[in-house]
Amino acid sequence: MTEAALGRTEDGRLGRWWTAAVGVVRVLGQAPVSIALVVSFLVLGLAASGAVGWTGMGTGSITQGRWWTLFSYGLWDSGAGGFLVATGLTLITLLPAERRLGSLRAAGIFLLCQVGGALLAIAAMELGGLAGDPWLGGLIGARTVGPTPGLVGVGLALSASLTALWRRRLRLLLVVAPLLFLFYSGEVVDVARTGAALIGLVTGVLLFTNHRSPRDFRPLPSSAKETRLLVAVFASVSALGPLVTWFTHDTDGPLALYRALFIGVGVSPASVRATCSGALANTQSCLNARVDHALANSPDVFVYWVPVCLIVVVAVGLWRGRRMAWWAAVLLRILLIAAELRYFLLRRDAATGTFTFYSILQMCIPAAVLVVLVLTRRRFQLRAERETVATFLGVAVLTFVVVGAAYIKFAYDARNQFTPVPAFHQIVSDYPKRLVPPAYLPLLGKHLGAFLPDTLHARALWEFTGPVFWVIVLVGLFVAFWRAGVRRKVDNSAQAKQLLLRYGGSTLSYMSTWPGNDHWLSADGRAAVAYRVIGSTALTLGDPYGDPDSRGAAVAEFTAYCDEHGWSPCFYSVTQGTRDVTERLGWSAVQVAEDTWLHLPDLAFTGKRWQDVRSALNRAGKAGITAHWHSWPTAPIAVQEQVRALSEEWVADKGLPEMGFTLGGLDELNDPRVRVLVALDEEGVLHGITSWLPSYEDGEPVGWTLDFMRRGDGAFQGVMEYLIATAALTFKDEGARFLSLSGAPLARVDRGEQQAPLQRVLDVLGRTLEPVYGFRSLLAFKSKFQPTYLPLYMVYPDPAQLPAIAGAIGKAYLPETSPAQMLRLSRRLTQATAGRQPSAAGRR
């Protein structure tokens, strides 16, 4: 690399860093309250460590006259973990609230929720103490610090000003999370956080909700996919609560007692010594304590987590819309209700022998999930094929038999390595205990175990049996839920092609006939959508096509079809018409390409602006170059071989993957309706080639779209201008209405509009790939033909799916990229940073 190139590289890097730094400073400058709060966390957290008694909020602080603690407790947090949580919550609630609502209003809402949450917490604790509640009464006198109550309140107030999609999601997160911490962690700050959440929710409704009609307060309907996501998250509550106690190590909440049903805690060495002391050494209780302690400190501790893992895996199936997951979730909740009832009966207060409010509340959680599942059952209609169910059941049964046979056989062979030495029937009866979480064995009336391993060999056999079984079963269940509903594709290509030939569509619609696309038909059979499913994204190729009166309705109908199959739809490279339809549905949009369109009836290569095109036509005549029309299946063998050689040379020279999806290759030429125009000299040597895709109306082509472009190394200067101009004149003479030079991906005309963040990201990506694929150079080349520029958009319903959409688009354009090609691509990008120039137009 030359010294000048190095200089350009460093200047480019410094420029990008400077631009990024300016952008960050600009964003932070719009959020002074957030910055001040984060600084106070850091400064006061270091300076006031251990000063909870003076600055912390609690009932004792108010009774002692320290009223300022209602404000001071929110200015700092204790511990590095608290600082990180508070900072993160500030960035996702207070900072966007400042930018959306203004600093003064955001600060006012924060103070209202922070102080109001504290007052409600103090009132709840005092009332709980008067009522004799052991949990709330036990919090009297305790103090806390932290700004999370106010931050949660701000987030819920902000949610009222968001779109329906993000309003539902943010409220679900900021309502469920405080309730989980309240009932499972149970600290003073958790009570204050719940009160602040209530205040924030009411404040947002009062400030930002339109009250003109009672209907404004009704919950807005959601799509099937969104409903499944919300139900899946809600169904995970049973697992999330115990996880709170595991992460925070706080078990003061009234429901923390039920942690053992989801995450086993084991017994401490001190408990083992107490249980096995003296005459108790040989009792079953002592053996149970030793077994429980051994399990909790071995790989077999994974079995403790099986209920949580089951809930999470089933939630994934619910998110995917699987009927099998719905039945599994219903059965799991019924079992949880029975287990919690049995657990309470075993541990109830011997003095009263009655149910407490909190024990009823704990059983209400799975009951509430059960009710929600029943109410939303129609959203889970994707039934698994018999092969999928049979495969999972076969794997589960086979695993149980094989793992059990191995455990029984090898344990019996090594029976002398256990204490006490077990008999054969004891080993057989012990095998199911290795698979059941220890907390559930007393519910079944069984002991934890009858023997313990003494040697490394016996311990490995004893400890790994349960994890091996459950890992295989859980992975199999996950795969079954993921694959369930994947049915054999219905080939609608023939009907879709008939619609295309009869009615037409956009300039890209003929690309729907290419291999790799599936075809969806509307219920009335008058519109179609070409798409491909990549991961969980249904990526369309262009607009819906068919009867113009049915195309708009096809967008919503295809979206419902995707919801039923658990896919997230993304309409890619669509025109303004489709964007207008999706805007009414609340979708987001970003420009991804620029279509270049020529109106043929008015076309004339006259005037100074057409000088380059006229020069190319004249130069071709002087050089003896002539243009020849063919269809690929009937083209002369000599022409076909030269085109193949030219393409192979291009690929070999680049060493990079040839892009697909909206960019055709040799395979897409092999269609009798696609017209091929080649430039040959007097000796029959190929100088360049273009291909043209038809656009139909009433069964006849009314327009043509440029697709395949290749320019030979020895071609005369201006060969691509010559071929395009010749094609335009030919189509004009034939009566065609328009000619499209096709869309240039990741390139667009600057219309002076304010750019969204995602648009800026795509612009940066386009500049990054420019030296390799030359999309912007291609757009600049097309400007020679004085086209009308028409933006092409990507529209999508859920911004949270953007990472998956980006992966799907990358896979669509580069479906068969080898590691070597990716390495070459990264090298080309590195070279581009050093100042290399992009390849010439026409060498796509």
N, C-alpha and C positions, 0 to 999 in steps of 0.2 A: 504494500500500500504506500502511495506516495505521501510526501509530507503535506502537500496541499490537500490531499484527500483526508488525511488525519485531521487537518485543521477544520475542514468542513464537517467532519464527524463530530468533533468536540463542540463546534459552534451549534450544530443541530441538537446535540444532547443538552447543552446549556440552555438553548432556546426552549426546548420542551420542558425542562425542569423549571425554568422561569415562568413559563405559561401556567404550568400546574400549580406552582407556588402562589401566583397571583390569583388563580381561581379559588384556591383554598382560603386565602386571606379575604377575598371578596365574600365568600360564604360566611366565614366566621364574623366578618364585620357586620353582617346583618343579624347576628344573634348575640348581642352583648350580655343579656341576662344569662344565657346558657354558659358563656365563657366565664362570667363572674362566679356562677355557681360551681363550675368545675374547679376553678382556682381555689374557692373557699374549701371544697372537699380536701384538696391537697394541703393547703396551708394550715387550716384548723385541725385537720386530721393528724398532722405531725405535732402541732403545738398543744392541742387539747387532749392528747392521749391520756386516758384514765380519768377524764373530767366529766364522765357521764353524770355523776351525782349533782354537778352544778349546772350543766347545760342540757341534760337529758330530760325528756318529757315523761310524766307519769302522774299518778294521783297524788303521790307524796309531794311532788314539786309544787302543785297548785295549793295544797293545804298549807305548805310552808311559805306561801307568798311569792314564790318565784314564777310569776306569770309570764316572764319573758321567755321561759323555756318552750312556750308554745311556738315561738319563732326560732329560737336558737337551735333547737334540736334538729332542724332541717338543714343547717349550714355545714354539717360535717358528718362523716360516717366513720365507724371504727373498723380498723383492719384493712388490709390490702384488698381482700375479697369484696368488702362492702364498698370501697372506693371504686373498684372496677365495675361493679354492678350499677352503682349510682351514675357513674360516668356514661356507661353504655345506655342506660335508660334516659339520660339527659339528651343524648344524641338522637334517639329514636322517637322521643316525645316532645321535649321542650324546644329543641332546636327547630324542628319543622313547624311547631306551633308558632314560634316567633316569626318565622319567614311567612307563614300563612295568615296569622292573625295580628301580627305586630307585637313588638316587644312589651309595650305597656299592658296590653290586654293579656298576653301570655303570662307576664309576671303577676298580674292581679289574680288570674285563675289559679296559678301555682300557690300563692299565699292563701287564697280562699280554701283550697283543698288541703293544704298542709295543716293550717290551723284548725279548719273545720274537722278534718279527720282526727286530730288530736282531741278536740273537745268531745266528739262522738265516742272515741275510745275511752276517755275518762268516764263519761256517763255510763257506757256499757259495763265497765269494770265495777263501778260503784253499785249499779243496779244488780249486777251479778252477785256481788258480795252480799247485798241485802237479801237477795233471793236464795242465798246459800249455795250458789253454783260453785263447785270446787275448782273449776278451771278459771273462770273470770275472777272469782274472789281471790284465787291464788296469785293473780297478777297485780293486785293492789300493793303498792309500795315499790314495784319494779319500774325501772326507767329505761328509755331507749333513745337512740339518735338515728338520724338518717333522713334523706329527702325523698325516699321512694314513695311515701303517701302522696305528696304533692305532684310528683312526676306521673304517677298512675292516674291521678285525677285530671291532669292536663291532657294526657293521652286520650282519655275517654271523652273529655270535652271536645278535643280536636276531632274525634271520630265523627261527630255530628256534621262536620263540614266536608267530609270526604265522600267519595262516590260509594254507591251501595256495596260494591265488592269489598273495598278496603274498610268500610265502616263495619261490616259484619265480622271481618277477620280481626280487626283491631279490638273490637268490643269482646269478641270471644276470648282473645288472649288476655286482655286486661281485666276481665271479670272473673274468668275461671282461675287464673293464676293467684290473685289475692285470696280467693275462697279456699284454694288448696293450702296455701300457707297458713291461713287462719285456722283451719280445722286440723291440720297435721303438724304444723310447727307451733302455732299458738302463742307467739310472743306478743308483747305490747305493740310493737311496730306493725305486726300483722293485723291487729284489731284496728289501728289507725289507718292502715292502708286500705282496708275494706270500707271504712267510713269515708275516706277520701274518694274512693272509686264511686261510691254512691253519689257524693256531692258533684264529682266531675261529670257523671252521666247526666244528672239532672241539669247542671249548668249548660252543658252542650245542647241539650234539647231546648232549653229556654232561650238560648242565645242564637242558635243557628238553624232551628227547625221552623219551617213555615207552618203557621197555625191556622191557615185559612179553612182547613177542612179536617174533620176527625180522621179522615183517611191518611193524613200525613203521619199519624202515629202508628199506623198499622205496619207490621213487618213487610218489607218488600220481598216479592217472590225471587227465588234464585234458580239458576240453572241446575240441571241434574248433577252435573259435575261438581258445582260449588256445594250443593247440598251434601253430596257424598263426602267431600272434604271436611265439611263442618261436622257431620255425623261421626266421621272417623276420629277427628280430634276430640270430640265430646266423649266418644267411647273409650278413649285412652285415659280418661280422668281417673279410673280405678287404679291404674298403674302409676300415674303421675303423682298422686298424693303420697304414697309411701316413698317414692323417689325423693320427694322434698325432704322428708325426715332423714333419708340416707345422706343427702348432700349437705344439709345444714347441721346435722347432728343434734337438732332440737326435737325433743319428743314431748313437749308440754301440751301439744294440741289434744283436744278431746278424742280425736280419731287416731292418734298415733299408736294406740294400743293394737290396732289392726294391721300395723306394719308387718307383723310376723306372717300374715297370710300371703304377702306378696314378696317381701324381701326378708329372708330369715336372718335373725341376729345372732344365733348361736348362744352359747353360754360362756361366761368368763372362766378363767382358771380358778378364780376364788370360789365361784359357784360350784365348780367340780369338786374342789377340796372340801367344801362344806357339805355337799351331798354325799361324798364318799368317806367321810371321816368316821373313824371308830367302827362300830358294829354295822354301819351302813355300807361298808366297802363291797359286800357281795350281793347287794340288793339290785333289783331291776332298775330302780331309780338311779342308782349310781352308774350302772351300765349305760342307761339312756343319756345321762349327762356327759359321760365320756365319749359316747358316739356322736352326740350333738356337737361337742367341742371339736372332735376330730374332723367332722364334715365341714364345719364352718372355717376350718383352717387348711383346706385341701382343695384340689381342683373340683371336687364334688360340690363345692359351694355354688357352682353353676345351677345345680338342681334347685337351690333356694330361689333363683331368679326365674324359674320356668313360668310361673303365673304371669309375671310382667312380660316376658318374651312372648307368651301366647297372646296376651292382650295387644301387644304392638303388632305382631304378625297379622292377627285378625283385622286390626285397624287398617293395615296396608291393603288387605283384601277388600274392605269396605270402601276405601278410597278408590280402588279400581272398579267398584261397582259389581262385585262378584256375588251372586246369589248364594254360593257355597259359603262365603265369608259371613253373609248375613245370618244364615242358619248357625254357623259356628259361634258368632257373637251372641245370638239369642241363647244357645245352650250354655255358653260360658257364663252369661249373667245369671241364669237360673242356678247353676252350680255355685256361683259366688254367693248368691243370696242364701242358699242352703248352708254353705260353709260358714258364712258369717253368723247365721242363726245358731248353728251348732257351736261355734267358737264362743259366742256370748253365753250360751247355756252352760258351757264348761267353766267360764270365768266370771259369772255373774256374782253380784254382791250376795254373800250368804245371808246377810242380815235381812235384806228385803226380798231377794229372789225375783225382782221385777225388772222389766226393761227400763233403761234410762233414755232420756231424750237423745243422747248422742249415739247410743247403740241403734236406735231407730233411724237416726240420720245416716249412719254408716250403711245400713241396709237399703236406705232410700237411693243411694248413689247408683248401684247397679240396677235398681228398680227403675230409676229415671232413664237410664240408658236403654233399658228394655222397652220402655214406653216410646222413646224416640225412635228406636229401631222399628217398632210396629207401625208407627205413624208414617215412616218414610220407606216402608218396605217396597213400594213400587219403584223406587229409585235404584234398586239392586236387582236387575233383571238379567244380567249376563250369566247364563247357566254354563257350567263346565261340561265339556264333552265327556262321554262315558270313559273314554280312554284316559283322560286326565285324572278323573276320580279313581278309576281302577288302578292306575299307576301309583298314585299316592297311597292308597290303601294297601296295595301290594308291598310298597317300600316300607310302610309302617309295620305291617305284620311281619315281614321278613326280617326287619331290623330287630323287632322284639324277640323273634325266635332265635336268630343267629347270636345276638348279643347275650341273650339268656343262656343259650346252650354253652357258649364260650365261658360265661361267668360260672355256671354250675360245674362244668367239667374241670376247669383249671382251679377253681376254689376247692373243689373236693380233693383234687390231686395235692393241693397245698394246705389241706385242712390242719396239719400240725403247725402251720405258721400263724394260726389264729388263736386268740384267747377269749373264752374257753374253746377247746377244740369242738367244732360243730359236727353234728350228724348230717347225713345227706338231706333229710327232710328239712333241717334248719337252713341249709344253704339254698334249697329250692324256695322256701318261704321267704328268705331274705332278699331274693332277687327283685321282686316287685318293690320292696322298700328302698332299693337303690334308685328307683325311678320316681318315687313320690316325694315332693318337698316335705321335709321333716315336720313342718308346722301342721301338715294335713294328716299325719299318721295318728295323732291323738284323736282327731275328729272321726277317724275311721275305727277307733277303738284298738289300735295296734301300737306296739312298742317300736322305738326307733331301730333297735337291733338286738341280736343275741350274741354277737361276738365282735372282737376288734382285731385288726391285723397287727402282727408283730414285726414282720420283715418287710424289706423294700418291695419284693416281688408281690407279696400279699397286699401290701398297701396300694400299689399301683393298680392291681386288679379291683380292689374294693372301691378306690376313689374315682377311677375313670369309667366305670360301667355306666353310671347315670349320665354323665356329660356326653359320652359317645352316642348313646341312644337318643338323647334329646336334640343334639346338634343335627343329626341326620333327619329326625322327624320334623324339626322346625324348618330346616332348609327345604325339605320336601313340601311342607305346607306352604311356605312362602312361594316356591316355584309353582305350585298348583294354583294359588290365588293369582299369581302374576299371569299365568298362561290360560286360566279359565276364561272362557268366552272367546278365545281365539279360534275362529271357525274358518272353514274352507271358504275361500273367496268366491264370490259370484261374479262371473265374467259378464259385465255389462258393456264391454267395449264396442260390440257391434251396434247396439242401440244408441250408445253415446256418439258413435261416429256418424250415424244417420242424422242425429240432431245437428251435429257440426256441419255436415254437408248441406243440410236444408236451411238452417237458420244462421249459422256462423257464430262468431263471438268477438273477442278482442284480437289484436294482431298476434298474440301469442297462443291463441286457442288451438291452432293446428298441432302445436307441440304436445297436446294431450294425447295424440295418437302414438307417441313414442313409447318404446318399451320401458317398463318400470313403473308406469302409472296404473292405478286402479280407477274405476269410474263409478261414481254414485249417480243415481237417477232420482229425480224428484218423484213424489207420489203420483202426480198426474202424467209423468213420463215426458214432460215438455222442456225440462232443463237438466243439465248434467254438470258435474264437477269432477275434474281430474285431480287426483290426490295420491299421495304415498304416505304410509304410516311409518315413521321412524321413531323408535322409542315409544313415547306416549303422545307424540305430536302428529296430527294429521295435516300434512303440508300440501296445500293446493298449488297447482301450476296455473296461474292466471285466474281470470274471473270465471264465474259460472257462464255456461254457454247454452244456446238453445233459443227457445221462443223469448224474444225480448221482454214480453209481459210477465214471464215466469222467473226471470233471472234474479230479481230482487228478493222474492219470497224464497228462492232456493238457498240464499245465504242462511236464513234462520232455520230452514228445514235441515240443511246439511249440518248446522251447528248442533241441532237436537240429535241428529244421527251420531255425531261424534260423542256427545254426552252419554248416549246409551251404551257406547262401546268403551267409555273410559279414556277417550282421547281429548287432547286440547287442540282445537282447530286453529290454523294459521293460514290466512289467504295471502299468497305471496305473488308479487308482481301484478297487482290489480290496478284498475283504472279508477278515476275519480268517482264513477258511478257506484262501484262496490264500496268505496270508502264512505260515500254518503249514507249508504244503507247501514253499514256497521257503526257509523257514528250515532245513528238513532238507537242502536242497541247498546251504546255505552262502551264501545271498543276503543282501543288505542291504535294509532297509525304512525308510520314512519316511512319516509321515502327511501327506496332501495335501488332505484334505477331511473333512467331517463329515456323515454321512447322518443324517436325522431321520425317525424311523419311528413311525407310529401304529398301535396294535393296535385294529382297528375293532370287533370284537365287544364289547369292553368300553368303547367310546367313549360318553361322555355329557357334555354341556356344562353340568355342574352344579358348584356350588362357586365360591368367590371367585377361584380361579385362572383360571376361564374367563370372567371378567367382560367382558374386551375382546371376546371372540368373541360372547357373547350380545348385547352392545351393538351390534356390527356387524350382527347379524341383525335386531335390532329397528329400528335406524336405516334399514336397507334397506326394511323394510316401510312405515315412515312416509313415506319419500321416494318410494314407488311404484317401487322397483327390483325387478326380477324376474330370476331366473337361467334361462338357456335352454341346453339341451344340443344340440350339433351335431357332425357330422363335417365337416371342412373342405371336402371335395369337394361335399357337399350343402348346405352352409350358404347362407342367403340372400345374394344379391349385395350387399345393403345392409350386412350384417354384415361380409362379406369386405372391402368397400371401406373401411369404418371401421377395421378392424384394420390394413389396409395403410397407411392414412393415419396411424394412431397410431404404427406402427413407423417409418415414414419420418420422422415428426416427432421421434421419440426419437433416431434416428440423426443427423438434421440438427441437433438441439439440442445433442447431445453433441459432434458433429464427430469422434467417435472410432470406431474399428473395432468392429463387432459381433462378439462372440466366438462361436466354434463349438466343435467337438469334443464336449464333454459338455454344451453349452448350445445348445439348438435354436432355430431361427428360423422364419420363414415357410415356408421350403422343407420343413422337417420336419413342419409341420402337415398337409401334403397327403398324408394317409394315412388310409384309411377306418377303420383300427383305432384311431387316436388320437382321443380324445374331447376336444371343445372345450366349455368352459363360459364363457358371456359374461354380463355384467351389463348390462341395458338398462333405461332409464327408460320412462315411459309414452309418450314421443314416439319411441321406438326409438333413442335416442342411446346409444352405447356408453360405458360407464364403466370397464370392465375386462374382461380375458380371461385365462383359464388353460387350459393343455392338459395332458392326462393320458395317460401311456404305460402300456400294459398289461404285466402280468407273468403268464405262463401256467404252468399245470400241468395235465397230461392234456388239453391242447387247450382249456382254459377259463381266462379271466382270473381270478386269485385276488387280485390286488393292483394298485395303480395308483401311478404316480410322477409328481409334478409336474414340468413342464418349462417351457413358455412362459408368461411372466407379463408383462403390460403393464397399466398404469394410466393412464387418461386424465387430462389436466390439470384438467378440471372435474369429476372424479369425486368422489362423496361420500366423506367420511372413513370408512375402514374397509372399502373395497370389496374389497381383497384378502382380508381376514379373512372377509368375507361369502362370497366365491367358494370359498375353501378349505373353510370350514365346510359350505357347501351340498354340495360334492363329497364330503366325508367322510360326511355323512349319507346321501347317495344311494348311495354304494358300500357302506355298511353295510347298507342295506336290500336291496341286491342280493346280499348274502352274501359280499362280498369280505373277505379276512382282514386285509389291511393296506393302509396308504396311506403312501407315502414322499413327503416334501417335498423330496426329492432332496438331493444333496450340495452344500455351499457350498465352492467351491474356496478354498484358502489361508486357511481359517478352521477353528477347532477349539475344543473344550471343554478347558479346563485340568484335567487329571486328576492334577496334582501329580507327574507322572513327571519323572525327570531327562532333560533335553533333550540330544539329540545335536547336534553343531555344525551339521549340515545342517538339522535341524529348526528351529534358531534362525534360520538364514538364510531359510527359508521363512516363518517368522513375521514377520521384518522385511519381506520382500517383500509379505506380506499387508497389513501396516500401511501400506506405501508406496502400494499400489494401492487401498486402502480409499476414499479420497476420490473416486476416479474410478469404480470399479466396485461398491463397497459390499458386498463379500462378507461382511464381518463384521457389517455392519448387517443383511444378509439372514439370517444365522444367528441374530442376536438377535431379529429379527422372527418367525422360526419357533418360537422358544421359547414364544411365546404359546399354542401348541397342545400344550404339555407332552409333547414327543416323547421317545422313547428314542433316545439318541445312539449311533450306530455309526460308528467311525472307518473311513475309507477310506485305503488305503495305496498308495504307489508302491514296487514291489519290483524289484530289479535285481541282476544277478550280479556286475558289475564296477564298483567305485567310480571307477575311472579313466575310465569312459565318462560320468561325470556331466555334463561340459560339453556333450557331444554330445546327451545325453538332455534337458538343459535347452533346448538349441536346438530339438530336435524337438518338445517340448511347446509352446514358444512359437509355433513354426510351425503346430502343430495348432490351437491356440486362435485365432491371428491369421494365417490363411493368406493374406489379401489386404490387407495393411496398406500404405497408400500413404505416401510420405514426408511429405505434408501431415498425415496422421492421426497419424503418429509425432511430428511437431512439436507438434501440439495436445496429444497425450498428455503430452509432456514439460512443456508449459506448465501443464497441469492439475496435474501432480505438483508443479511449482514453487509454484503457488498453494496447493496443499494444505499445503505446508511453512509457508506464511504463516498457517495457521489456518483455511482454508476447511472447511466441513462437508461430509460425504458426502451423496450423493443419497439420496432416500427409497427405502425398500424397494419392490420391485415395478417399478422403472425400471431394469431390468438392461441 
